[in-house]
Amino acid sequence: MADSTEIAWTDSTFNPWWGCSKVSPGCANCYAETLDRRTGGNHWEDSPKALSESNWKKPHTWNRKAEKEGTRRLVFCGSMCDWTDKSAPEGQRDRLWDTIRATPALDWQLLTKRAPRIKHCLPADWGTGYRNVWLGVTAEDRKHGIPRIQQLRDVPALVRFLSVEPLLEDLGDLDLTGIHWVIVGGESGPGARPMKPEWAEGVLRQCREQGVPAFFKQWGGMRDKGGCLIRGREIKEWPHPAPKPTA
């Protein structure tokens, strides 16, 4: 949907539809719902909308450019939806898989809070995983996030990643077996819930100890002015082998 994005760990965002519903505490201050309502929409809680043909052409344009330049492009799907949502408009998830298969120069980052639905929503030819798809789950707290990690681990994938954002509490001891990348960040925007430094440092320490690349995105806050430095340095690591954003 967006050729460029302010999300630091990707190049572009694409949405196969627009709209979602809230499933856990990480959704409480959903930026996507706020943006939807600000732009006159009402597509949350079982009323998502299908998007235009011009929207669906964008990944093909990005793919042609990447192939011509001999590069790869990271695409986050989706910033305004959840790709496993049971309320997805008819046929749109199948169309997403068709698009993913047709764009081999794009690395698709598919993130969900609905981990039990991942297996149900994969295509019939998934096998051991598509070479251009990364699967991820959100792990914002212990109650909801920790079970998702095991559910993700049960699915074959080239790259499995965690979005520990917004980090809402100390996650305690983590088993990162089979996880290839961890993103950590605090909540931003109006009503942002604070992230304690020891919570983030605990996750990053365990990533180091278990040999998992970590990406510290932001401290967050009302105006998101906390920056992305932790103990005076940036931590922006990537799964191996995997490209960094080209933008």
C-alpha positions as CSV (number, residue, x, y, z in Angstrom):
1,M,0.0,0.0,0.0
2,A,2.9,2.4,0.8
3,D,6.0,2.5,-1.4
4,S,7.9,3.7,1.6
5,T,7.2,3.6,5.3
6,E,8.4,5.0,8.6
7,I,8.5,1.4,10.0
8,A,12.3,1.0,10.4
9,W,12.4,-2.8,9.9
10,T,10.8,-2.9,6.4
11,D,10.8,-1.2,3.0
12,S,7.1,-1.0,2.2
13,T,3.7,-1.9,3.6
14,F,1.0,-3.8,1.8
15,N,-2.6,-4.5,2.9
16,P,-4.8,-7.1,1.2
17,W,-7.7,-5.5,2.9
18,W,-8.4,-2.7,5.4
19,G,-9.8,-3.4,8.9
20,C,-9.3,-5.7,11.9
21,S,-10.7,-6.5,15.3
22,K,-9.1,-6.4,18.8
23,V,-7.9,-9.7,20.3
24,S,-5.5,-8.9,23.1
25,P,-4.1,-6.0,25.3
26,G,-1.6,-5.1,22.5
27,C,-4.6,-3.9,20.4
28,A,-5.9,-1.4,23.0
29,N,-4.4,1.7,21.4
30,C,-4.3,0.4,17.8
31,Y,-2.7,3.0,15.6
32,A,-4.4,1.5,12.5
33,E,-7.9,1.8,14.0
34,T,-7.1,5.4,14.9
35,L,-5.9,6.2,11.4
36,D,-9.0,4.4,9.9
37,R,-11.4,6.6,11.9
38,R,-9.3,9.8,11.3
39,T,-9.7,9.2,7.5
40,G,-13.5,8.6,7.8
41,G,-13.5,4.8,7.9
42,N,-15.4,2.4,10.1
43,H,-13.7,-0.9,9.2
44,W,-12.9,-2.3,12.7
45,E,-14.7,-5.2,14.4
46,D,-15.9,-7.4,11.5
47,S,-16.4,-4.8,8.8
48,P,-13.1,-4.8,6.8
49,K,-13.1,-3.6,3.2
50,A,-11.5,-4.9,0.1
51,L,-9.0,-2.6,-1.6
52,S,-8.6,-1.4,-5.2
53,E,-7.0,-3.0,-8.2
54,S,-4.3,-0.3,-8.1
55,N,-3.4,-1.4,-4.6
56,W,-2.9,-5.0,-5.8
57,K,-0.6,-3.9,-8.7
58,K,1.9,-2.3,-6.3
59,P,3.7,-5.5,-5.2
60,H,4.2,-6.5,-8.9
61,T,5.7,-3.0,-9.6
62,W,8.1,-3.4,-6.6
63,N,9.0,-6.9,-7.7
64,R,9.9,-5.8,-11.3
65,K,12.1,-3.0,-9.8
66,A,13.9,-5.3,-7.4
67,E,14.5,-7.9,-10.2
68,K,15.9,-5.2,-12.5
69,E,18.2,-3.8,-9.8
70,G,19.2,-7.3,-8.5
71,T,18.0,-6.5,-5.0
72,R,15.3,-7.8,-2.6
73,R,12.6,-5.7,-1.0
74,L,11.0,-6.2,2.4
75,V,7.3,-5.9,2.5
76,F,5.3,-5.9,5.8
77,C,1.8,-7.3,5.4
78,G,-0.3,-5.7,6.8
79,S,-0.1,-2.5,8.6
80,M,-3.9,-2.0,8.5
81,C,-5.1,-5.6,9.0
82,D,-4.2,-9.0,10.3
83,W,-3.6,-11.5,7.4
84,T,-5.1,-14.4,9.5
85,D,-8.3,-12.5,10.4
86,K,-11.3,-14.8,10.0
87,S,-13.3,-11.7,8.9
88,A,-11.1,-11.2,5.8
89,P,-13.1,-10.3,2.7
90,E,-14.0,-13.3,0.5
91,G,-11.2,-14.5,-1.7
92,Q,-8.7,-11.8,-0.6
93,R,-6.4,-14.1,1.4
94,D,-6.1,-16.5,-1.6
95,R,-5.3,-13.5,-3.8
96,L,-2.6,-12.5,-1.3
97,W,-0.9,-15.9,-1.7
98,D,-1.2,-15.6,-5.5
99,T,0.5,-12.3,-5.3
100,I,3.3,-13.6,-3.0
101,R,4.0,-16.5,-5.3
102,A,4.2,-14.0,-8.3
103,T,6.7,-11.7,-6.5
104,P,9.8,-13.8,-5.7
105,A,12.1,-10.7,-5.3
106,L,10.0,-9.5,-2.4
107,D,10.5,-10.9,1.2
108,W,7.0,-10.8,2.7
109,Q,6.9,-10.2,6.5
110,L,3.5,-11.6,7.7
111,L,2.7,-10.7,11.3
112,T,-0.3,-11.8,13.3
113,K,-1.8,-11.8,16.8
114,R,-3.9,-14.8,15.8
115,A,-1.2,-17.5,16.1
116,P,-3.6,-20.5,16.3
117,R,-4.9,-19.5,12.8
118,I,-1.6,-19.5,11.0
119,K,-1.7,-23.2,9.9
120,H,-5.3,-22.8,8.8
121,C,-4.5,-19.8,6.7
122,L,-1.4,-21.2,4.9
123,P,-1.7,-22.2,1.2
124,A,-1.9,-25.9,0.3
125,D,1.5,-25.9,-1.2
126,W,3.3,-24.3,1.8
127,G,5.3,-27.4,2.5
128,T,8.4,-26.4,4.5
129,G,7.7,-22.7,3.8
130,Y,7.9,-20.3,0.9
131,R,11.4,-18.9,0.4
132,N,10.1,-15.3,0.3
133,V,7.9,-15.4,3.4
134,W,8.8,-14.6,7.0
135,L,6.2,-15.5,9.6
136,G,5.9,-13.5,12.8
137,V,3.7,-13.2,15.9
138,T,3.2,-10.3,18.4
139,A,4.4,-11.0,22.0
140,E,3.3,-8.0,24.1
141,D,2.8,-9.8,27.4
142,R,3.1,-13.2,29.1
143,K,-0.5,-14.3,28.9
144,H,-1.1,-13.8,25.2
145,G,2.4,-13.4,23.8
146,I,4.2,-16.4,25.2
147,P,1.8,-19.1,23.9
148,R,2.0,-17.5,20.5
149,I,5.8,-18.2,20.4
150,Q,5.2,-21.9,20.7
151,Q,2.4,-21.8,18.1
152,L,4.7,-20.0,15.7
153,R,7.5,-22.5,16.4
154,D,5.2,-25.3,15.3
155,V,4.9,-23.9,11.7
156,P,7.7,-24.4,9.2
157,A,9.1,-21.1,7.8
158,L,12.3,-19.7,6.4
159,V,12.3,-16.9,9.0
160,R,10.2,-16.9,12.2
161,F,10.1,-13.6,14.0
162,L,8.7,-11.9,17.1
163,S,7.3,-8.4,17.4
164,V,7.7,-7.6,21.0
165,E,5.8,-4.4,20.6
166,P,4.2,-2.8,22.4
167,L,6.1,-4.4,25.3
168,L,3.7,-4.2,28.2
169,E,5.4,-6.1,31.0
170,D,8.4,-8.2,31.9
171,L,8.2,-11.4,29.7
172,G,10.4,-13.4,32.0
173,D,12.4,-16.3,30.7
174,L,12.1,-16.8,27.0
175,D,12.7,-19.9,24.9
176,L,13.8,-18.6,21.5
177,T,14.5,-22.0,19.9
178,G,13.5,-21.8,16.3
179,I,13.0,-18.0,16.3
180,H,15.3,-16.2,13.9
181,W,14.6,-12.5,14.7
182,V,13.1,-10.4,17.5
183,I,11.8,-6.8,17.2
184,V,11.5,-4.9,20.5
185,G,9.7,-1.6,21.1
186,G,7.5,0.5,23.3
187,E,4.1,1.9,22.4
188,S,3.7,5.3,20.8
189,G,0.9,7.8,20.3
190,P,-1.9,9.1,22.5
191,G,-2.4,7.0,25.6
192,A,0.9,5.2,25.1
193,R,1.6,2.8,27.9
194,P,5.2,3.1,29.2
195,M,7.8,0.5,28.7
196,K,10.3,0.0,31.5
197,P,14.0,-0.2,30.5
198,E,14.5,-3.5,32.3
199,W,11.7,-5.2,30.3
200,A,13.4,-4.3,27.0
201,E,16.9,-5.1,28.3
202,G,15.7,-8.5,29.5
203,V,14.5,-9.5,26.1
204,L,17.6,-8.1,24.3
205,R,19.9,-9.9,26.8
206,Q,18.1,-13.2,26.2
207,C,18.5,-12.7,22.4
208,R,22.2,-12.3,22.9
209,E,22.5,-15.3,25.1
210,Q,20.5,-17.5,22.6
211,G,22.2,-16.1,19.5
212,V,19.0,-14.5,18.0
213,P,19.4,-11.2,16.1
214,A,17.5,-8.4,17.7
215,F,16.1,-5.0,16.5
216,F,15.3,-2.3,19.0
217,K,12.8,-0.1,17.3
218,Q,11.8,2.6,19.8
219,W,11.1,3.6,23.3
220,G,7.7,5.1,22.3
221,G,5.7,7.5,24.3
222,M,3.1,10.2,23.6
223,R,5.1,11.9,20.9
224,D,7.4,8.9,20.2
225,K,10.5,11.1,21.1
226,G,12.2,8.4,23.1
227,G,14.4,7.5,20.2
228,C,15.9,4.1,19.4
229,L,19.1,4.2,21.5
230,I,19.4,1.8,24.4
231,R,22.3,2.3,26.7
232,G,23.6,4.8,24.2
233,R,23.7,2.6,21.1
234,E,21.5,1.3,18.4
235,I,20.6,-2.3,18.1
236,K,19.5,-3.1,14.6
237,E,20.3,-6.7,13.7
238,W,18.8,-8.8,11.0
239,P,18.0,-12.5,10.6
240,H,20.6,-14.5,8.6
241,P,20.7,-14.6,5.7
242,A,18.3,-11.8,5.1
243,P,18.4,-8.3,3.5
244,K,18.2,-5.0,5.3
245,P,15.7,-2.5,4.0
246,T,16.8,-0.9,0.8
247,A,15.2,2.5,1.4
